[in-house]
Amino acid sequence: MVARDLLRELEGRGVRLLAEGGRLTTCAPAGAITPELAEQIKAQKDELLRELQARTGGHLAPLPEALVRLVRAASGNTLNRPGFLPSGIVSSLGDYVLTCAALYACGFDPERQLTDLWAARSVWVT
């Protein structure tokens, strides 16, 4: 599996890889990274770092497909209900998602917005 395909596989599982000072860090739901995937990540570290750096290149990476579906649901007004997030209760999950997506698109603290979107997605899916 090439680095780009591995990144897509990981994103589909809700795993985020970040390039920080030449190191890879992950943020993943429990059980999302299997031992086999962990070995692939280690084996392709340099290629993954290059891919992540190429993706950003001073620009934000597109949202993973799972988050795009969440934003579409919010824009379709199907998330018009309270949400119980780890950071607290929001009166409208849809408004919260759309706000986070807009802030991400504007480049305002993108890592926080991604974290908040993943948290909202976990509430939406359950």
N, CA, C and O of each residue as an XYZ file, in Angstrom:
504
protein
N       0.857     -1.173      0.000
C       0.000      0.000      0.000
C       0.909      1.243      0.000
O       1.827      1.351      0.813
N       0.639      2.169     -0.918
C       1.422      3.398     -0.972
C       0.919      4.360      0.102
O      -0.181      4.205      0.632
N       1.754      5.362      0.413
C       1.450      6.284      1.514
C       0.094      6.955      1.344
O      -0.657      7.075      2.312
N      -0.231      7.392      0.141
C      -1.505      8.084     -0.097
C      -2.683      7.157      0.218
O      -3.661      7.578      0.835
N      -2.583      5.900     -0.206
C      -3.654      4.939      0.066
C      -3.755      4.629      1.564
O      -4.847      4.466      2.109
N      -2.594      4.552      2.212
C      -2.583      4.302      3.643
C      -3.244      5.453      4.398
O      -3.996      5.226      5.346
N      -2.965      6.678      3.982
C      -3.613      7.840      4.610
C      -5.124      7.782      4.438
O      -5.866      8.066      5.379
N      -5.584      7.420      3.253
C      -7.034      7.313      3.016
C      -7.662      6.232      3.900
O      -8.741      6.421      4.463
N      -6.972      5.107      4.009
C      -7.455      4.025      4.863
C      -7.568      4.498      6.316
O      -8.570      4.247      6.985
N      -6.538      5.179      6.787
C      -6.537      5.672      8.162
C      -7.627      6.710      8.374
O      -8.329      6.668      9.385
N      -7.783      7.644      7.434
C      -8.822      8.666      7.561
C     -10.203      8.039      7.608
O     -11.077      8.495      8.344
N     -10.396      6.991      6.819
C     -11.681      6.286      6.822
C     -11.995      5.643      8.163
O     -13.158      5.406      8.490
N     -10.958      5.362      8.936
C     -11.128      4.779     10.267
C     -11.175      5.844     11.353
O     -11.259      5.527     12.540
N     -11.121      7.117     10.939
C     -11.159      8.209     11.906
C      -9.805      8.546     12.502
O      -9.721      9.256     13.504
N      -8.737      8.034     11.885
C      -7.383      8.280     12.375
C      -6.830      9.526     11.693
O      -6.919      9.683     10.476
N      -6.258     10.405     12.506
C      -5.584     11.586     11.958
C      -4.098     11.453     12.198
O      -3.662     11.202     13.322
N      -3.321     11.620     11.145
C      -1.873     11.661     11.260
C      -1.447     13.109     11.123
O      -1.940     13.838     10.262
N      -0.529     13.514     11.979
C      -0.016     14.872     11.932
C       1.496     14.823     11.812
O       2.149     13.984     12.431
N       2.051     15.729     11.009
C       3.496     15.861     10.893
C       3.915     17.009     11.796
O       3.550     18.161     11.560
N       4.675     16.694     12.820
C       5.123     17.707     13.774
C       6.624     17.600     13.939
O       7.122     16.687     14.598
N       7.349     18.538     13.337
C       8.792     18.562     13.486
C       9.477     17.294     13.027
O      10.399     16.814     13.687
N       9.046     16.747     11.919
C       9.660     15.528     11.400
C       9.198     14.255     12.082
O       9.732     13.176     11.824
N       8.215     14.377     12.946
C       7.657     13.218     13.638
C       6.210     13.032     13.239
O       5.514     13.994     12.914
N       5.766     11.803     13.264
C       4.353     11.500     13.035
C       3.668     11.337     14.377
O       4.170     10.638     15.258
N       2.532     11.975     14.533
C       1.707     11.750     15.710
C       0.320     11.346     15.222
O      -0.103     11.723     14.129
N      -0.366     10.589     16.035
C      -1.692     10.119     15.647
C      -2.726     10.514     16.684
O      -2.433     10.670     17.869
N      -3.927     10.667     16.201
C      -5.098     10.858     17.043
C      -6.138      9.899     16.472
O      -6.588     10.063     15.337
N      -6.517      8.899     17.264
C      -7.368      7.850     16.714
C      -8.345      7.321     17.749
O      -8.049      7.295     18.944
N      -9.517      6.898     17.278
C     -10.448      6.208     18.175
C      -9.835      4.878     18.631
O      -8.997      4.302     17.938
N     -10.253      4.414     19.771
C      -9.747      3.147     20.294
C      -9.964      2.014     19.287
O     -11.060      1.858     18.748
N      -8.933      1.242     19.041
C      -9.021      0.082     18.159
C      -8.938      0.388     16.679
O      -8.967     -0.531     15.861
N      -8.835      1.669     16.309
C      -8.814      2.029     14.888
C      -7.512      1.625     14.215
O      -7.497      1.303     13.027
N      -6.416      1.640     14.973
C      -5.120      1.272     14.401
C      -4.808     -0.163     14.812
O      -4.479     -0.443     15.965
N      -4.920     -1.050     13.852
C      -4.605     -2.459     14.094
C      -3.086     -2.626     14.144
O      -2.355     -1.739     13.705
N      -2.611     -3.738     14.667
C      -1.159     -3.971     14.658
C      -0.577     -3.924     13.237
O       0.535     -3.439     13.032
N      -1.336     -4.428     12.266
C      -0.864     -4.403     10.881
C      -0.735     -2.965     10.366
O       0.245     -2.620      9.707
N      -1.732     -2.134     10.674
C      -1.661     -0.729     10.258
C      -0.516     -0.004     10.963
O       0.159      0.827     10.356
N      -0.298     -0.311     12.231
C       0.807      0.314     12.966
C       2.139     -0.022     12.307
O       3.015      0.836     12.193
N       2.291     -1.267     11.876
C       3.526     -1.664     11.186
C       3.675     -0.922      9.863
O       4.775     -0.496      9.508
N       2.575     -0.767      9.133
C       2.632     -0.031      7.866
C       2.988      1.431      8.096
O       3.747      2.015      7.322
N       2.450      2.020      9.147
C       2.767      3.412      9.469
C       4.259      3.541      9.756
O       4.915      4.452      9.249
N       4.794      2.635     10.565
C       6.225      2.673     10.889
C       7.075      2.484      9.636
O       8.058      3.195      9.427
N       6.687      1.524      8.812
C       7.472      1.219      7.618
C       7.452      2.360      6.601
O       8.409      2.533      5.847
N       6.369      3.137      6.576
C       6.226      4.190      5.573
C       6.310      5.592      6.168
O       5.805      6.552      5.586
N       6.943      5.703      7.319
C       7.001      6.979      8.028
C       7.484      8.113      7.126
O       6.825      9.149      7.047
N       8.606      7.945      6.452
C       9.164      9.021      5.629
C       8.211      9.407      4.496
O       8.024     10.590      4.212
N       7.614      8.410      3.857
C       6.677      8.688      2.765
C       5.418      9.378      3.285
O       4.888     10.283      2.642
N       4.944      8.944      4.457
C       3.771      9.576      5.057
C       4.055     11.027      5.415
O       3.213     11.896      5.192
N       5.226     11.293      5.964
C       5.599     12.677      6.281
C       5.609     13.540      5.026
O       5.096     14.659      5.030
N       6.195     13.015      3.953
C       6.224     13.784      2.688
C       4.815     14.027      2.157
O       4.504     15.122      1.687
N       3.974     13.018      2.231
C       2.593     13.153      1.751
C       1.826     14.185      2.571
O       1.108     15.015      2.014
N       1.977     14.134      3.885
C       1.286     15.099      4.744
C       1.776     16.517      4.477
O       0.977     17.452      4.434
N       3.068     16.679      4.300
C       3.615     18.003      4.016
C       3.159     18.490      2.648
O       2.879     19.675      2.473
N       3.083     17.583      1.678
C       2.614     17.966      0.343
C       1.142     18.351      0.369
O       0.721     19.256     -0.352
N       0.360     17.668      1.197
C      -1.070     17.970      1.302
C      -1.296     19.377      1.837
O      -2.139     20.118      1.331
N      -0.548     19.729      2.849
C      -0.766     21.032      3.451
C      -0.119     22.111      2.618
O      -0.813     23.030      2.183
N       1.171     22.046      2.376
C       1.855     23.028      1.537
C       1.401     24.450      1.805
O       1.285     25.253      0.878
N       1.144     24.766      3.063
C       0.660     26.098      3.396
C      -0.851     26.218      3.307
O      -1.416     27.246      3.680
N      -1.506     25.184      2.818
C      -2.970     25.193      2.692
C      -3.535     24.067      3.547
O      -2.843     23.097      3.859
N      -4.762     24.208      3.910
C      -5.423     23.176      4.696
C      -5.794     21.999      3.808
O      -6.187     22.166      2.653
N      -5.662     20.823      4.365
C      -6.076     19.623      3.654
C      -7.603     19.579      3.608
O      -8.263     20.074      4.522
N      -8.163     18.994      2.560
C      -9.622     18.828      2.531
C     -10.068     17.964      3.709
O      -9.314     17.124      4.202
N     -11.277     18.181      4.138
C     -11.819     17.367      5.222
C     -11.925     15.914      4.775
O     -12.250     15.646      3.618
N     -11.654     14.969      5.681
C     -11.881     13.563      5.352
C     -13.350     13.326      5.010
O     -14.228     14.050      5.479
N     -13.605     12.333      4.210
C     -14.961     12.049      3.732
C     -15.963     11.877      4.879
O     -17.113     12.300      4.761
N     -15.541     11.265      5.977
C     -16.453     11.079      7.116
C     -16.924     12.424      7.664
O     -18.078     12.562      8.070
N     -16.039     13.406      7.676
C     -16.428     14.738      8.162
C     -17.217     15.499      7.114
O     -18.073     16.313      7.459
N     -16.948     15.253      5.857
C     -17.742     15.877      4.795
C     -19.195     15.423      4.914
O     -20.114     16.228      4.764
N     -19.402     14.127      5.185
C     -20.779     13.623      5.371
C     -21.450     14.284      6.567
O     -22.642     14.589      6.529
N     -20.682     14.504      7.626
C     -21.216     15.175      8.812
C     -21.647     16.601      8.485
O     -22.729     17.032      8.883
N     -20.809     17.326      7.765
C     -21.125     18.711      7.396
C     -22.340     18.744      6.474
O     -23.194     19.624      6.592
N     -22.414     17.777      5.552
C     -23.596     17.714      4.670
C     -24.868     17.463      5.471
O     -25.909     18.056      5.189
N     -24.786     16.589      6.463
C     -25.959     16.335      7.303
C     -26.356     17.599      8.053
O     -27.540     17.907      8.194
N     -25.356     18.324      8.531
C     -25.645     19.570      9.250
C     -26.264     20.605      8.323
O     -27.206     21.299      8.704
N     -25.736     20.709      7.102
C     -26.282     21.697      6.169
C     -27.669     21.297      5.681
O     -28.444     22.156      5.260
N     -27.993     20.012      5.731
C     -29.321     19.540      5.375
C     -30.297     19.618      6.532
O     -31.436     19.162      6.429
N     -29.842     20.203      7.640
C     -30.676     20.439      8.818
C     -31.134     19.151      9.497
O     -32.169     19.134     10.164
N     -30.359     18.061      9.327
C     -30.744     16.812      9.992
C     -30.071     16.661     11.353
O     -30.276     15.656     12.034
N     -29.277     17.640     11.751
C     -28.621     17.595     13.058
C     -29.158     18.687     13.984
O     -28.459     19.156     14.882
N     -30.385     19.073     13.756
C     -30.985     20.151     14.550
C     -31.485     19.597     15.877
O     -32.686     19.475     16.115
N     -30.522     19.266     16.734
C     -30.842     18.726     18.053
C     -29.689     19.040     18.984
O     -28.596     19.355     18.513
N     -29.895     18.966     20.291
C     -28.787     19.195     21.222
C     -27.719     18.111     21.063
O     -28.018     16.985     20.664
N     -26.499     18.459     21.373
C     -25.405     17.498     21.324
C     -24.653     17.493     22.644
O     -24.366     18.551     23.204
N     -24.338     16.317     23.138
C     -23.606     16.169     24.389
C     -22.172     15.791     24.047
O     -21.847     14.616     23.879
N     -21.320     16.808     23.946
C     -19.927     16.638     23.551
C     -19.031     16.566     24.778
O     -19.428     16.990     25.863
N     -17.815     16.027     24.614
C     -16.885     16.006     25.752
C     -16.608     17.403     26.316
O     -16.342     17.553     27.509
N     -16.670     18.418     25.457
C     -16.406     19.791     25.910
C     -17.640     20.464     26.517
O     -17.531     21.559     27.068
N     -18.796     19.832     26.428
C     -20.014     20.389     26.987
C     -21.212     20.176     26.077
O     -21.106     19.536     25.031
N     -22.329     20.707     26.478
C     -23.573     20.557     25.727
C     -23.706     21.716     24.744
O     -23.457     22.870     25.090
N     -24.106     21.387     23.496
C     -24.418     22.424     22.511
C     -25.911     22.324     22.204
O     -26.464     21.227     22.130
N     -26.547     23.457     22.028
C     -27.998     23.453     21.816
C     -28.383     22.922     20.443
O     -29.456     22.339     20.285
N     -27.518     23.115     19.443
C     -27.786     22.605     18.099
C     -26.506     22.010     17.538
O     -25.556     22.730     17.229
N     -26.489     20.698     17.411
C     -25.316     20.017     16.880
C     -25.019     20.476     15.456
O     -23.856     20.618     15.079
N     -26.056     20.706     14.673
C     -25.868     21.170     13.296
C     -25.186     22.518     13.226
O     -24.248     22.699     12.450
N     -25.647     23.472     14.032
C     -25.013     24.792     14.052
C     -23.556     24.690     14.494
O     -22.686     25.368     13.949
N     -23.303     23.851     15.473
C     -21.947     23.653     15.979
C     -21.037     23.105     14.884
O     -19.922     23.592     14.695
N     -21.515     22.093     14.164
C     -20.731     21.486     13.084
C     -20.446     22.508     11.994
O     -19.315     22.621     11.523
N     -21.462     23.246     11.596
C     -21.264     24.242     10.533
C     -20.297     25.343     10.963
O     -19.505     25.825     10.154
N     -20.360     25.736     12.221
C     -19.429     26.747     12.733
C     -17.998     26.211     12.715
O     -17.080     26.903     12.276
N     -17.811     24.997     13.187
C     -16.467     24.393     13.188
C     -15.932     24.256     11.766
O     -14.758     24.532     11.514
N     -16.785     23.832     10.836
C     -16.358     23.674      9.448
C     -15.980     25.023      8.843
O     -14.996     25.121      8.110
N     -16.754     26.059      9.144
C     -16.446     27.395      8.619
C     -15.133     27.915      9.199
O     -14.318     28.483      8.473
N     -14.925     27.725     10.491
C     -13.673     28.166     11.116
C     -12.484     27.397     10.544
O     -11.413     27.969     10.343
N     -12.670     26.114     10.284
C     -11.609     25.311      9.661
C     -11.273     25.866      8.280
O     -10.105     26.045      7.935
N     -12.310     26.133      7.500
C     -12.103     26.648      6.141
C     -11.388     27.997      6.141
O     -10.661     28.325      5.203
N     -11.600     28.771      7.199
C     -10.939     30.081      7.320
C      -9.531     29.968      7.888
O      -8.806     30.961      7.955
N      -9.140     28.761      8.298
C      -7.807     28.568      8.846
C      -7.670     28.966     10.298
O      -6.555     29.122     10.796
N      -8.786     29.132     10.986
C      -8.754     29.525     12.392
C      -8.576     28.285     13.264
O      -9.512     27.500     13.416
N      -7.407     28.103     13.828
C      -7.075     26.982     14.703
C      -7.593     25.662     14.122
O      -8.431     24.999     14.733
N      -7.087     25.279     12.928
C      -7.642     24.124     12.228
C      -7.577     22.812     13.004
O      -8.484     21.986     12.896
N      -6.518     22.611     13.784
C      -6.439     21.359     14.546
C      -7.561     21.253     15.569
O      -8.134     20.181     15.766
N      -7.867     22.357     16.210
C      -8.973     22.350     17.183
C     -10.295     22.091     16.467
O     -11.132     21.334     16.959
N     -10.481     22.715     15.312
C     -11.737     22.522     14.584
C     -11.893     21.063     14.159
O     -12.988     20.508     14.242
N     -10.802     20.440     13.702
C     -10.876     19.026     13.336
C     -11.216     18.169     14.543
O     -12.040     17.259     14.453
N     -10.583     18.457     15.670
C     -10.869     17.712     16.900
C     -12.342     17.853     17.270
O     -12.996     16.873     17.628
N     -12.860     19.081     17.182
C     -14.263     19.318     17.512
C     -15.203     18.631     16.526
O     -16.245     18.110     16.923
N     -14.843     18.626     15.252
C     -15.672     17.949     14.251
C     -15.697     16.440     14.490
O     -16.750     15.810     14.386
N     -14.531     15.857     14.813
C     -14.509     14.412     15.103
C     -15.350     14.103     16.341
O     -16.037     13.082     16.381
N     -15.302     14.972     17.347
C     -16.124     14.763     18.544
C     -17.605     14.828     18.183
O     -18.395     14.010     18.655
N     -17.983     15.790     17.355
C     -19.380     15.911     16.930
C     -19.800     14.691     16.118
O     -20.930     14.217     16.239
N     -18.891     14.184     15.293
C     -19.209     13.006     14.491
C     -19.468     11.801     15.396
O     -20.373     11.011     15.131
N     -18.682     11.659     16.455
C     -18.882     10.521     17.349
C     -20.252     10.585     18.040
O     -20.863      9.555     18.324
N     -20.719     11.802     18.301
C     -22.051     11.970     18.891
C     -23.126     11.666     17.841
O     -24.143     11.043     18.146
N     -22.890     12.109     16.608
C     -23.853     11.909     15.521
C     -24.005     10.439     15.191
O     -25.121      9.978     14.953
N     -22.913      9.687     15.171
C     -22.929      8.285     14.770
C     -23.566      7.409     15.834
O     -24.197      6.402     15.513
N     -23.405      7.785     17.109
C     -23.923      6.911     18.180
C     -25.385      7.121     18.431
O     -25.963      6.464     19.297
